[in-house]
Amino acid sequence: MEKRFNPLAADGRWQQAWDEAQAFRADDASPKPKAYVLEMFPYPSGRIHMGHVRNYTMGDVLARFKRMTGHEVLHPMGWDAFGMPAENAAMEKKVHPGDWTRANIAAMKAQLKRLGFALDWSRELATCEPDYYGHEQALFLDMLAAGLVYRKESDVNWDPVDMTVLANEQVIDGRGWRSGALVERRKLSQWFLKITDFADELLDGLNDLPHWPEKVKTMQANWIGRSRGLRFGFRLDEAAAGFDSIDVYSTRPDTIFGASFVAIAADHPLALELAKTNPALAAFADECRRTGTAAEEIETAEKQGFDTGLNAVHPFDPDWKLPVFVANFVLMGYGTGAVMGVPAHDQRDLDFARKYMLPVPRVVAADGEADTPIHDEAYTGPGKLVNSRFLDGMTVDEAKATVIARAEADQWGEGTTVFRLRDWGVSRQRYWGTPIPVIHCADCGIVPVPQDQLPIILPEDVDFETPGNPLDRHPTWKHVPCPRCGAAARRETDTLDTFADSSWYFIRFASQPKDRPFDRAIAEQWLPVGQYIGGIEHAILHLLYARFWTRALQRIGKLDFAEPFAGLFTQGMVTHETYSFVSHEEQGERTHWVGTDEIEKRDDGLFLRGSDQPVTVGRIEKMSKSKKNTVDPTAIIEQYGADAARWFMLSDSPPERDLEWSEAGIEGAWRFVQRVWRLATDREPAEGQDKALDRKVHKTIAGVGEDIEALSFNKAVAKLYELAGALEKARPSASRTAGIDTMLRLVAPMIPHLAEEAWSARGHDGLIALADWPAVDPALLIDDEVTIAIQVNGKLRDTLTVAKGSDKAALEALALGSQKVIAFLDGKEPKKVIVVPDRLVNLVA
């Protein structure tokens, strides 16, 4: 046997053996309990990165462990393959998006295979293939028939670079989530999924997810945003443009005496009428439409208003008049398109009031702060009502209920529950996505594509030279006869938001019949996913949409469960030091990021390779191509082997926290792999038992199993380090021989190639990947010996290992017989002896 483990020889050999044995292929008909382990599938960018390695290693350890503990495991892999990067590549590199995507898939699949992941590749899917998106089209039509899909003209977020619509969730700080371009507002006819019909279910369902991170549930709850408030009409003191009142909705009716203005959207019917005769207002409204519709963008944009000259009458005081503004922070698609401005208790309203010199009356205050003025920050904390007439002294909740009750009694308003959540706009004006399967006929209107004509396949001969949607410009693809009347008609040229593709892929993994999206009975054997693993950045986008899609399928009778993921784990990022130098140019200083392969380490510091340019070590940040602080997994595998890379991903840092990549860390992982190999190749003759070692082995079996189940991989790693140390120190014995075999099974989910190589070398038949998890002897989990502290005057002087449950007299005698205690007492008799069984003996001298 080799003295050192050679991963370059072993890794490929065992990966081939697993493939030939179909070791990781899931059997739908198996009588074993089912376990579905899934990591969020990747976008095929062309290269895997260390974040992928960490994410998939965690899932792989759990999947292998579940298989060893008697489960039938589904652990699949596929590709989230539609989307803008492929289309951008088509424009930049003059390649077809499909060719670019499929080449990337082949490259990334080869990289993933080199890491030895226990994946069922027989279920591999790519969302860009017709045998996937054709079934998605069928599900879309089912939802359309059930009334869960509709089309309407609405304000949308328009990305001027990607030239497509974005959902609100895809606008980050006013910019497109992929392009980074400032988003504009446009009015377009769009397809929507009725996610708001499920708002209550989606919110209340979070209570049924005990194995989800609280942070993710809180983020979703805040996004759904259920609130109870008051809908009422502000009467205008003089009718204008055919309007005598303005309907508003307020989540804080308790603050009604703090109102200082009313604001309406630029597209509010009253604003539109007024703009017809007011060019200045029309110009202001046009300016408002240049911003997006996402709430975050509205919040951060500078607040702008146009005074209409109208006044609204306060519902509790006919002599109290509030100016009416058209404002850029109010959207027609949110609530009624009009708001009651309460600047003291809403930051957006406060910014607006300061700009236009409007009153800022405080109406909620903590104890002793009733007369404290509001400065630059609105007060949104708890307190009681002040300066609010009959509401004074009430709590916020009491005041809310009182105002709603009075409004309903006097018939000028009603209590209403509303949600922050808006319907999901799924239309995208792009080529590389799922074609929306409807046809537009001048006579018949919108006509669903007949199911027997699916899939609607994307044309291959498309032109990316001109900006915009190639499907809209295609000379023939969109021209078809109407399925109903036969007249000339037009295909829908919008494609579905790619988040639709990832909203049901986990179901298709479980069941893949050719003639329908999935077989319900088989899907329900596997689903919901037992453990889902992925980044917290998907807390709202993907995870909320997947929960909605599953519920929609349940409502239309396709499935009988509501939640797609029973367990969710959000792993931390992989980080690395950054390196840079600054150059001085005509335009000013410029920072240049430097990769580790460009750095030369000398006695007096770091320098750009081959030059005297000093390089500065910067912050530890998430690995990114832009900062050049990435580490190539393939290079690591070639130098250290897959197992060392996997072990490092599991070591040191709790999996929910960020993991800092370091050369010392990967080298430490490599050394541990070699330690295990040396133990496994130890051929010393072994006889007799070592009870203490047996106890250590069985405690490790139990502990590592519990840690893997809890996804506490770093704790499992720590226990395995301890066991390796105990086995190295132990004398040759049958216990040690058995302990080494046990350790190989314990490390097999984490460093599977070495485990297979050592298992075979030690003469065992079969694959360790298919072996059973070691059984625990409960008797060996109970300690029958304890360590007793021996103290003199409360200070530790010695320790003794004794039988558990030893009586006080025996412990006292042992303590008095300790050579260290005898030396310390120096012939004196102790005044008192205090014995705490199984813990300590304290001699008072």
CORHUGI-V305948 format. One record per residue. RES is the residue in three letters. SS is DSSP state (a for helix, b for strand, c for the rest). PHI is phi as a letter, one per 30 degrees, with the letter a starting at -180 (none if undefined). Layout:
res: (RES/RES)
ss: (SS/SS)
phi: (PHI/PHI)
//
This chain:
res: (MET/GLU/LYS/ARG/PHE/ASN/PRO/LEU/ALA/ALA/ASP/GLY/ARG/TRP/GLN/GLN/ALA/TRP/ASP/GLU/ALA/GLN/ALA/PHE/ARG/ALA/ASP/ASP/ALA/SER/PRO/LYS/PRO/LYS/ALA/TYR/VAL/LEU/GLU/MET/PHE/PRO/TYR/PRO/SER/GLY/ARG/ILE/HIS/MET/GLY/HIS/VAL/ARG/ASN/TYR/THR/MET/GLY/ASP/VAL/LEU/ALA/ARG/PHE/LYS/ARG/MET/THR/GLY/HIS/GLU/VAL/LEU/HIS/PRO/MET/GLY/TRP/ASP/ALA/PHE/GLY/MET/PRO/ALA/GLU/ASN/ALA/ALA/MET/GLU/LYS/LYS/VAL/HIS/PRO/GLY/ASP/TRP/THR/ARG/ALA/ASN/ILE/ALA/ALA/MET/LYS/ALA/GLN/LEU/LYS/ARG/LEU/GLY/PHE/ALA/LEU/ASP/TRP/SER/ARG/GLU/LEU/ALA/THR/CYS/GLU/PRO/ASP/TYR/TYR/GLY/HIS/GLU/GLN/ALA/LEU/PHE/LEU/ASP/MET/LEU/ALA/ALA/GLY/LEU/VAL/TYR/ARG/LYS/GLU/SER/ASP/VAL/ASN/TRP/ASP/PRO/VAL/ASP/MET/THR/VAL/LEU/ALA/ASN/GLU/GLN/VAL/ILE/ASP/GLY/ARG/GLY/TRP/ARG/SER/GLY/ALA/LEU/VAL/GLU/ARG/ARG/LYS/LEU/SER/GLN/TRP/PHE/LEU/LYS/ILE/THR/ASP/PHE/ALA/ASP/GLU/LEU/LEU/ASP/GLY/LEU/ASN/ASP/LEU/PRO/HIS/TRP/PRO/GLU/LYS/VAL/LYS/THR/MET/GLN/ALA/ASN/TRP/ILE/GLY/ARG/SER/ARG/GLY/LEU/ARG/PHE/GLY/PHE/ARG/LEU/ASP/GLU/ALA/ALA/ALA/GLY/PHE/ASP/SER/ILE/ASP/VAL/TYR/SER/THR/ARG/PRO/ASP/THR/ILE/PHE/GLY/ALA/SER/PHE/VAL/ALA/ILE/ALA/ALA/ASP/HIS/PRO/LEU/ALA/LEU/GLU/LEU/ALA/LYS/THR/ASN/PRO/ALA/LEU/ALA/ALA/PHE/ALA/ASP/GLU/CYS/ARG/ARG/THR/GLY/THR/ALA/ALA/GLU/GLU/ILE/GLU/THR/ALA/GLU/LYS/GLN/GLY/PHE/ASP/THR/GLY/LEU/ASN/ALA/VAL/HIS/PRO/PHE/ASP/PRO/ASP/TRP/LYS/LEU/PRO/VAL/PHE/VAL/ALA/ASN/PHE/VAL/LEU/MET/GLY/TYR/GLY/THR/GLY/ALA/VAL/MET/GLY/VAL/PRO/ALA/HIS/ASP/GLN/ARG/ASP/LEU/ASP/PHE/ALA/ARG/LYS/TYR/MET/LEU/PRO/VAL/PRO/ARG/VAL/VAL/ALA/ALA/ASP/GLY/GLU/ALA/ASP/THR/PRO/ILE/HIS/ASP/GLU/ALA/TYR/THR/GLY/PRO/GLY/LYS/LEU/VAL/ASN/SER/ARG/PHE/LEU/ASP/GLY/MET/THR/VAL/ASP/GLU/ALA/LYS/ALA/THR/VAL/ILE/ALA/ARG/ALA/GLU/ALA/ASP/GLN/TRP/GLY/GLU/GLY/THR/THR/VAL/PHE/ARG/LEU/ARG/ASP/TRP/GLY/VAL/SER/ARG/GLN/ARG/TYR/TRP/GLY/THR/PRO/ILE/PRO/VAL/ILE/HIS/CYS/ALA/ASP/CYS/GLY/ILE/VAL/PRO/VAL/PRO/GLN/ASP/GLN/LEU/PRO/ILE/ILE/LEU/PRO/GLU/ASP/VAL/ASP/PHE/GLU/THR/PRO/GLY/ASN/PRO/LEU/ASP/ARG/HIS/PRO/THR/TRP/LYS/HIS/VAL/PRO/CYS/PRO/ARG/CYS/GLY/ALA/ALA/ALA/ARG/ARG/GLU/THR/ASP/THR/LEU/ASP/THR/PHE/ALA/ASP/SER/SER/TRP/TYR/PHE/ILE/ARG/PHE/ALA/SER/GLN/PRO/LYS/ASP/ARG/PRO/PHE/ASP/ARG/ALA/ILE/ALA/GLU/GLN/TRP/LEU/PRO/VAL/GLY/GLN/TYR/ILE/GLY/GLY/ILE/GLU/HIS/ALA/ILE/LEU/HIS/LEU/LEU/TYR/ALA/ARG/PHE/TRP/THR/ARG/ALA/LEU/GLN/ARG/ILE/GLY/LYS/LEU/ASP/PHE/ALA/GLU/PRO/PHE/ALA/GLY/LEU/PHE/THR/GLN/GLY/MET/VAL/THR/HIS/GLU/THR/TYR/SER/PHE/VAL/SER/HIS/GLU/GLU/GLN/GLY/GLU/ARG/THR/HIS/TRP/VAL/GLY/THR/ASP/GLU/ILE/GLU/LYS/ARG/ASP/ASP/GLY/LEU/PHE/LEU/ARG/GLY/SER/ASP/GLN/PRO/VAL/THR/VAL/GLY/ARG/ILE/GLU/LYS/MET/SER/LYS/SER/LYS/LYS/ASN/THR/VAL/ASP/PRO/THR/ALA/ILE/ILE/GLU/GLN/TYR/GLY/ALA/ASP/ALA/ALA/ARG/TRP/PHE/MET/LEU/SER/ASP/SER/PRO/PRO/GLU/ARG/ASP/LEU/GLU/TRP/SER/GLU/ALA/GLY/ILE/GLU/GLY/ALA/TRP/ARG/PHE/VAL/GLN/ARG/VAL/TRP/ARG/LEU/ALA/THR/ASP/ARG/GLU/PRO/ALA/GLU/GLY/GLN/ASP/LYS/ALA/LEU/ASP/ARG/LYS/VAL/HIS/LYS/THR/ILE/ALA/GLY/VAL/GLY/GLU/ASP/ILE/GLU/ALA/LEU/SER/PHE/ASN/LYS/ALA/VAL/ALA/LYS/LEU/TYR/GLU/LEU/ALA/GLY/ALA/LEU/GLU/LYS/ALA/ARG/PRO/SER/ALA/SER/ARG/THR/ALA/GLY/ILE/ASP/THR/MET/LEU/ARG/LEU/VAL/ALA/PRO/MET/ILE/PRO/HIS/LEU/ALA/GLU/GLU/ALA/TRP/SER/ALA/ARG/GLY/HIS/ASP/GLY/LEU/ILE/ALA/LEU/ALA/ASP/TRP/PRO/ALA/VAL/ASP/PRO/ALA/LEU/LEU/ILE/ASP/ASP/GLU/VAL/THR/ILE/ALA/ILE/GLN/VAL/ASN/GLY/LYS/LEU/ARG/ASP/THR/LEU/THR/VAL/ALA/LYS/GLY/SER/ASP/LYS/ALA/ALA/LEU/GLU/ALA/LEU/ALA/LEU/GLY/SER/GLN/LYS/VAL/ILE/ALA/PHE/LEU/ASP/GLY/LYS/GLU/PRO/LYS/LYS/VAL/ILE/VAL/VAL/PRO/ASP/ARG/LEU/VAL/ASN/LEU/VAL/ALA)
ss: (c/c/c/c/c/c/a/a/a/a/a/a/a/a/a/a/a/a/a/a/a/c/c/c/c/c/c/c/c/c/c/c/c/b/b/b/b/b/b/c/c/b/c/c/c/c/c/c/c/a/a/a/a/a/a/a/a/a/a/a/a/a/a/a/a/a/a/a/c/c/c/b/b/b/c/b/b/b/b/c/c/c/c/a/a/a/a/a/a/a/a/a/a/c/c/c/a/a/a/a/a/a/a/a/a/a/a/a/a/a/a/a/a/a/c/c/c/c/c/b/b/b/b/b/b/b/c/c/c/a/a/a/a/a/a/a/a/a/a/a/a/a/a/a/a/c/c/c/b/b/b/b/b/b/b/b/b/b/b/c/c/c/c/b/b/b/c/a/a/a/b/b/c/c/b/b/c/c/c/c/c/b/b/b/b/b/b/b/b/b/b/b/b/c/a/a/a/a/a/a/a/a/a/a/a/a/a/a/c/c/b/c/c/a/a/a/a/a/a/a/a/a/a/a/c/b/b/b/b/b/b/b/b/b/b/b/b/b/b/b/c/c/b/b/b/b/b/b/b/b/c/c/a/a/a/a/a/a/c/c/b/b/b/b/c/c/c/c/a/a/a/a/a/a/a/c/c/c/a/a/a/a/a/a/a/a/a/a/c/c/c/c/c/c/a/a/a/a/a/a/c/c/c/c/b/b/b/b/b/b/b/b/b/b/c/c/b/b/b/b/b/b/b/b/b/b/b/c/c/c/c/c/c/c/c/c/c/b/b/b/b/c/a/a/a/c/a/a/a/a/a/a/a/a/a/c/c/c/c/c/c/c/c/b/b/c/c/c/c/c/c/c/c/c/c/c/c/c/c/c/c/c/c/b/b/c/c/c/a/a/a/c/c/c/b/a/a/a/a/a/a/a/a/a/a/a/a/a/a/c/c/c/b/b/b/b/b/b/b/c/c/c/c/b/b/c/b/b/c/c/c/c/c/c/b/c/c/b/b/b/b/c/c/c/b/b/b/b/c/c/a/a/a/c/c/c/c/c/c/c/c/c/c/c/c/c/c/c/c/a/a/a/a/c/c/c/c/c/b/b/b/c/c/c/c/c/c/b/b/b/b/c/c/c/b/b/c/a/a/a/a/c/c/c/a/a/a/a/a/a/c/c/c/c/c/c/c/c/c/a/a/a/a/a/a/a/c/c/b/c/b/b/b/b/c/a/a/a/c/c/a/a/a/a/a/a/a/a/a/a/a/a/a/a/a/c/c/c/c/c/c/c/c/c/b/c/b/b/b/b/c/c/c/b/b/b/b/b/b/b/b/b/b/b/b/c/c/b/b/b/b/b/b/b/c/a/a/a/b/b/b/b/c/c/b/b/b/b/c/c/c/c/c/b/c/b/b/b/b/b/b/b/c/c/c/c/c/c/c/c/c/c/a/a/a/a/a/a/a/a/c/a/a/a/a/a/a/a/a/a/c/c/c/c/c/c/c/c/b/b/c/c/a/a/a/a/a/a/a/a/a/a/a/a/a/a/a/a/a/a/c/c/c/c/c/c/c/c/c/c/a/a/a/a/a/a/a/a/a/a/a/a/a/a/a/a/a/a/a/c/c/c/a/a/a/a/a/a/a/a/a/a/a/a/a/a/a/a/a/c/c/c/c/a/a/a/a/a/a/a/a/a/a/a/a/a/a/c/c/c/c/a/a/a/a/a/a/a/a/a/a/c/c/c/c/c/c/a/a/a/c/c/c/c/c/c/c/a/a/a/a/c/c/c/b/b/b/b/b/b/b/b/c/c/b/b/b/b/b/b/b/b/b/c/c/c/c/a/a/a/a/a/a/a/a/a/c/c/a/a/a/a/a/a/a/c/c/c/c/c/c/b/b/b/b/b/c/c/c/b/b/b/b/b/c)
phi: (none/d/d/b/d/c/d/d/d/d/e/d/d/d/d/d/d/d/d/d/d/h/d/c/d/d/c/e/d/d/d/d/d/d/b/c/c/b/c/e/d/d/d/d/d/k/b/d/b/d/d/e/e/d/e/d/d/e/d/d/e/d/d/d/d/d/d/d/c/j/c/d/c/c/b/c/b/a/b/d/c/d/k/d/e/d/d/d/d/d/d/d/c/h/b/d/e/d/d/d/d/d/d/d/d/d/d/d/d/d/d/d/d/d/d/i/d/d/c/d/d/d/c/e/b/b/d/d/c/e/d/c/d/d/d/d/d/d/d/e/d/d/d/d/d/d/i/c/b/b/b/a/d/a/d/b/d/c/d/d/d/d/h/a/d/b/d/e/d/c/c/c/h/i/b/d/d/c/d/i/d/d/d/c/c/b/c/b/d/b/c/b/c/d/d/d/d/c/e/d/d/d/d/d/d/d/d/c/b/d/c/c/d/e/d/d/d/d/d/d/d/d/d/d/i/d/b/c/b/b/c/a/c/d/d/d/d/b/d/b/h/i/c/c/a/b/d/b/b/b/d/b/d/d/c/d/d/c/d/b/a/b/b/b/d/d/c/d/e/d/d/d/d/d/d/d/c/b/e/d/d/d/d/d/d/d/d/d/d/d/c/d/c/d/e/d/d/e/d/c/d/d/d/b/b/b/d/d/i/d/b/c/c/d/d/c/a/d/c/c/c/c/d/c/c/c/b/d/c/c/c/d/d/c/i/c/i/b/b/c/d/b/d/d/b/b/d/d/d/d/e/d/d/d/d/c/h/c/d/b/d/d/b/b/b/d/e/i/c/e/c/d/d/d/c/c/b/d/c/c/d/d/l/b/d/b/h/b/h/d/d/e/j/d/d/e/d/d/d/e/d/d/d/d/d/d/d/d/d/c/i/c/a/b/d/b/c/b/b/d/e/c/e/d/d/c/d/b/c/b/d/d/a/d/d/d/d/b/b/c/c/d/c/c/i/d/b/d/d/e/e/d/c/d/d/d/c/d/d/d/d/b/c/c/d/c/d/j/d/d/d/d/c/d/d/b/e/d/c/b/d/d/d/c/c/i/d/d/b/b/d/d/c/d/c/d/e/d/d/d/d/d/d/b/d/d/d/d/e/d/a/b/d/d/c/a/e/a/c/e/d/d/e/d/d/c/c/d/e/d/b/c/b/a/d/d/d/c/e/c/e/d/d/d/d/d/d/d/e/d/d/d/d/d/d/c/i/d/b/b/b/c/c/d/b/d/b/b/b/c/d/d/d/c/c/a/e/c/b/a/b/c/c/c/b/e/d/j/d/b/d/c/d/b/d/d/d/c/c/c/c/b/e/c/k/c/b/d/e/i/b/c/d/d/c/c/d/c/d/d/b/e/e/a/d/d/c/h/c/d/b/d/e/d/d/d/d/d/d/c/j/d/d/d/d/d/d/d/d/c/d/i/c/e/d/d/c/d/c/d/d/a/d/d/d/d/d/d/d/d/d/d/e/d/d/d/d/d/d/d/c/d/c/d/d/b/b/i/c/b/d/d/d/e/d/d/d/d/d/d/e/d/d/d/d/d/d/d/e/d/i/c/d/d/d/d/e/d/d/d/e/d/d/e/d/d/d/d/d/d/d/e/a/d/d/d/d/d/d/d/d/d/d/d/d/d/d/e/d/c/b/d/d/d/e/d/d/d/e/d/d/d/j/d/d/i/d/d/d/c/d/d/d/e/d/c/c/e/d/d/d/c/d/c/b/b/c/c/d/c/c/b/h/i/c/d/b/a/b/b/c/b/d/d/i/e/d/d/d/d/d/d/d/d/d/d/d/d/d/d/d/e/d/d/d/h/i/d/d/d/d/a/b/c/c/c/e/i/b/a/b/c/c/c/c)
//
